[in-house]
């Protein structure tokens, strides 16, 4: 009897899941760096008839698997790339079988999960009641979504209608931290605004905006602040910025891709006091919260403004149908927000706080032990980021990075901050253990001894 199509799919799905489980079980001993020597074997040529599913998975598991960086494991400390919590990872597998489009007409249950997840995030971060949001591919698209909304809202207040384009529109001002993330600037350009005319605000020795040199604001101004400097983890003085922006009628946008989650932990939330007074916020679930990629989140306290800028407006769609297409750039996409729902539901409030606090404690330990070795950490450990340099031998830092990466013991990348050469360690994986930190410290110490 011929196997039914969906039975074939179920068998293939199970085979892929078994192979994924094997991969995860090997991560403790697998080198963190990728083995790339055999990647050309991934191109056996595209045959006329194709090959069996198991053969495809065999090739993917062997050659593809060895060519992965082990960012899912606890010894990866690069680029604030979080791992994937068990519930979130399992949810992705189940969602793959469901194959739902994120829209209430085509995926009512997953849209409900997204809506619930957004409400939970708003609550955890202490944002205003009524804040709306949408899941995007990451912080870049979330920033772009909200900068378009800010642009349209300010122009509309100045009498320039949405849809009229930017030709002949009043000139908007952008005031930004001198160390705002590069992806925010990319988003500014994608929103049709100029990065050449940004009014830069100098930062202090922690990477925070200096309020003393903040220019006079007005109702034509978008202020770009950050929660979580990529090198130091520090946040701009949000409370005072909020007061200045509200007084002037300016729009305050906070990029907090990883750092906004500090608001959920009592020991870390003080620097984010006043966050609720901003107009828009960006946060990633796939970083600090450890959902699978990709799950950015654009949040706005002005639902009507976000809807006016992002709504799809197709005549064949019911006007009252909930759809992410009315709050974000994509028309159709996977139900990525359901993974955030699963992660939050599995953790609970205390679990989120413990996760965030654990990252901070690991980062403090790493900073302390590296300073004992003779390295310098020229900032306070505000959250999960540690910038490290070597006094008198800054040029050795890049070689230390290469040595540790090549050893397979850990992975982190080089960085330059405020004129110093060094490297940056980001702690953002739920599975990072004390043993993983031990191995990181030992690998750095060995590299330092060999190279200096």
N, C-alpha and C positions, 0 to 999 in steps of 0.2 A: 504494500500500500504506500502511495506517495506521501511524503511528509508535508504537512501543511506549512504554508509560508511563515506564519507567526510562530510555529514550533521551531522552525529553523532559526528564526530570530532569537527565540528564547535560549536555544542551545548556544548560539554564538555569544549572546549576552552573558551567559553563565561562564563560558570559557574565558571571556575578557575579564570578568570579575575575579576568577581564580588566579589568573595571571597577575592582576593588579594586587591581589592579596600577597602573592609570592614576592612581588617587588617590595612591598612595604615591610615584609618580614625580614628582608635582607638589608634594609637601610642602616641598621646599627653598625654593620661591618663594611658596607659599601663605601668606597672613597667618595667624598663629597664632590670632587671634581668629575667632569664628564670625560669619558674615553671616546675620542672622535676619529681614531685612525681608520675605522671600518665604515664610516657613514656613507661612503660611496655605494656600499652594498644595498642601501635603501632604494637604489635605482637599478632594478634588474631589467628595466625596459618594460614598456606598456604592451602587454601581449594582446592579441586579437580577441581571445576568449576569456581572459582574466584567469585568476587562480583561486583556489579554495579558501574559504574564510579562515580555516585553521592555519593555512600556509601564510596568509597575511598576518595573522596574530603571532605566528612563530617568528617571522621577520621583525615584527614590531617589538616583541618581547626581548629578543636577543640583541639585535643591532641597535634598535631604538632605545631599549632599556639601558644599555651600557653608555649610550650617548646622552643620558640625562644628567643634569646637575641635581644632586640630592637635596633639593630645597624643601622637600616634604619632611626631611628629618631634622633632628635637633641640633646638628652641628653646622647648619647654614646660617650665617650672620650677615648676609649681603642685601642691600637695597630694600630693607623693610619688607621682605617677601615672607608673609606668614605661611604656615602650613595649612592643613585642613583638619578640623575637628572631626572625630568619628561620626557624629550625627550629621554634620554637613556633608561629609564625603559620601556617606551612605545615601543621603538625600539626593545627591547628584546622580548616583547610580539609578535610583528609582525614577528620578525625573527623566533620565535618558530613555527609560522604557516607556514612560508616559508620552514623551515627545509632544509636550503641550506648547502652544504659542501663548505668550503672556498677554492675554486679553480676556475680558470677562465672557465674551461670546465663544471663544475657542478654548479657554482654560479657566473656568470659573473658580475651581478650587485653588489653583496656584496663584491667581490674582488675589484671592482672599488671603492667602498666606503672605503675599507681598504687602498688602495693606496692613495686616496685623504686625508684620515685622517693622514696617515704617513707624507705626504707632509706638511700638516697644522701644525703638531707637530714640524717638523723640522724647519719650518718658525717661529713659536711662540717662540721656544727655541733658535733661532739664531744660528742654526747649519749649517755647510758648505753645499753649493749647491752640490747635488749629493749624499748626505747621504742617505743610504738605511736602511730598517728596516723590522721587522716582529713582529706580535703580538704573544705572548706566554701566558701561563697560569698565569704567574706572574713574579716577579723580579728574583726568583731563577732560573727558566728556561731561562729567558732572560740573566742573568749573565752567565749561563753555555754556552749558544749559543755563546756569545761574547768571553768568555775565550777560548773556543775551536778554534774560529776564530783567536784570538791573538796567541794562542799556535802554530797553523798551520802556520800562517804567519811568525812568528819569526823563526820557525824551517826551513821553506822553504828558508828564506833568508840566513840561515846558511848551506844550502845544503842538508837538510833532507826532502825528498819528502813527500807530503801528501799521506796518505794511507800506509806508511811504518811502522806505529805503533810507540810506544814510546821506545821499546827495541832498544838500541844502538843509541838513539837520543841524541843530545847535551843536557846538563843540562840547563834548564831555571831557571832564578831567579825570585822570586816574592817578591816585596817590597810593604808593606801594612800598612795602618793606624792601630794603636793599637786598635782602636775602630771601625774598619770596621764591617759591619753587619755580623752576623753569617751565613746568607744565602749565602753571597758571598764566604765564606770559604767552605760551602757545595758544591757550584758550582765549586770551585777550585778542590775539590776531584773528582767530577763527570767528570771533564775534564781530569782526570788522572794525575794531578799534585800534588805535595806534599805540605801539610800544615805544616809539621814538620820543613821544612827548610825556612819558610817565614822570611824575614828580616823585623822585626817590627819597625815602626817609632812612637816614643812617641808623645803624643798629649798635647796641652796646657789646660788651665783651662776652655776652651769652647768646647773641644773635637776635635780640629783641628790639623792636622799634623804639627809638628815643622820642618820647612825646615832646620834649623841649624843642625839637626841630621839625615837628609836624607842621606843614603849611596850613594856612587858613583854609577851612573847608566851606563849601557852599552846596546848593541844591543841584549843581551840575557834576558833583564829584562821586566817583566810586572809589572806596578805600579797600585795598587788598591787604588783609592781615593773615597771619598764620598761627595755627595751634600745632606746634611741633616742628621746630627747625630741624632740617634733615641731618644736620651734623650734631647738634647739641640737644635736641628734643625740647628746647625752650619755646614758650609761647609769647606772642606779643601782648602788651598790656590791654587786654580786651575790655575790661570794665571802663577804663578812661577813654578808650577809643569809641566805645558805644556812646558815652555821654557827649563827646565832641560831635559825632556823626548825627545823633538825634537833634542836637541843638542847631546844627547847620542844615538839616534836611538831606544830608549825604547818605549814600547807601553803603553799609558796611558788610563786606563779604569776607568770610573766614574759611581759609583752606586748612582743613584739619584731617587730611587723608588718613594718617595714623594717630596723630596726637590728640584728636578730639575725644578719643576713648578714655583718656586720662580723667575726663569729667565723671566717669562712672565709678571711680575709686576715691574713697574719702581722703586717703593720704596724699593724693595727687591733684585734686580738683581745685585747690585754692587759686592757682594762677589763671584759671579759666572762669573766675567769678565775673559775672556780667555777660557771659556768653549769650544768654537768652535775649539780650538786647540788640544783637546783630540782625541783619535782614536776611542773610542766607549763609548756609554752611555746607561744606563738602566733607564727607567721611567715606573711607573704604571699609567694607566688611572683609575683603580678602587680605587685608593687612592684619591689623591688630586683632580683629575678631576671629580670624582663621577660618573663613569660608573658602571654598575653592575659587580660583579665578574664573570669571571676572565679576566683581560686585562693587561698583562705586555707588554712592548715594548722594543725590542732590536734594537738599532740604531748603525750604523757603517759608518764611513766616507770612508771605503774601500769596495765598493760593490763587486769588483771582489774577494776579500779575503773571504768575507762572503759567497758568492755564491760557491766558491771552497770548502769551508768546509761543507756547509749545503745542497748542491744540492742533490736531490734524485737520479737522473740519471737512472730512469727506462726506458727500451728500448721502451715500448709501449706509453710513453708520449712524445708529441712533444717538442723538445728542447727549442722552443721559447715561450711556454705557460707560462704566469705568474702564479706562484703558491707559497704560503707561504712555501710549503715543500722545496723550494730551498733556504730558508733563516732562517729556524727554525727546531727544531727536529721533530715536528709532521708531519706525512704524511697527515692525515685527521683530521679535527676538525671543530667546529662550527665557524660561521662568527662573531667572537667576535669583530673584528675591526669596524664593522658597527655601533656598539653602541657608539664607540668613535667618529665616524663621526657625528652621531646624536647629541651627547653632544656638540661637538665643533660648529656645525652649529647652534644649538639653542642659544649658549652663545655669539658667536662672540668674537673678540679680547678683547673688553672692558669687556665682561662678564667673560672671563677667568681671566683677571687681577683683576676684582672686587671680584671674588670668592676667589682667592689666598690672596688678601689683607684683605678680611674679616676674614679669618682664623687667620691671623697674629694679627689683632686688637682684636679679642676675646682672643687670647693667652696672649697678653700684659695685657688686663684687668684682666684675671684670675690670672696672676702672681702678679700684683699689689695688688689685693684685698687679696690674700693669704698672702702676705708679711705683710700687715696691720694687719692680724690676728695673726701674730707671726711665721708664717712659713718662711722658707728660700728657695729662688730660686737661687742656686749658679752659675748662668750663665745669660748671656744676652738673651733676647727673640729674636732669630734670625728669626724664622718663626712661625711654628704652634705647637712647642713642648715646654712643661713646665715640668721640673723635680723639684719636691718639697720635702723638708725634714723638720724635726722639730728639731731645735737645742736643745740638752739636752734630747731629748726623741725620738730619731730616731726609736726605736723599737715600738713606738705607731703608726707609719705610716701604718704598715700592718693591725693593728686593725681598723684604720680609713677607710682604703680601704674596709675591710669586712663589716663595719657598713654601709657605703654608698651604697655598692652593695646590701646588704640585704634590705635596705630601698626602693629600686626600683626607687629612685629619679634620680640617675645617675650611670654611670658605667665607671670605669677606673681601672688600674691595678697597683700592686706594682712594684718597680724597685730599682735597686742598680746602682749607678754611681759614679765612682772615689772614692770608699770606703765609700760612704754615702748611708744609707738606706732611702728609701722614696717612692714616687709614681710618676707616669708619666701621664700627661694629654695631649692628642693629640686632636687638633681641626681640623677636616677634613670632616665635614658633611655640605653640602650646606644649610640644613634646620635648623642648629643650630641658635637660636635666642637669643636676649638679655635676654628674659625670661628663656630660657634653661640655660644660664650662671648663672642667678640669682639663679635658683634652685640648680645648682651644688655648688655654693659658700655657699648657706645656708646649704646644706646637709653636706658639709665638716665642716662648723663651728659647727653645731650641734654635729657631731661625735667627733670633737676635745674637745668640752665642756664636753661631756659624758665620754670620755676615758682618759683625762689627768687632 
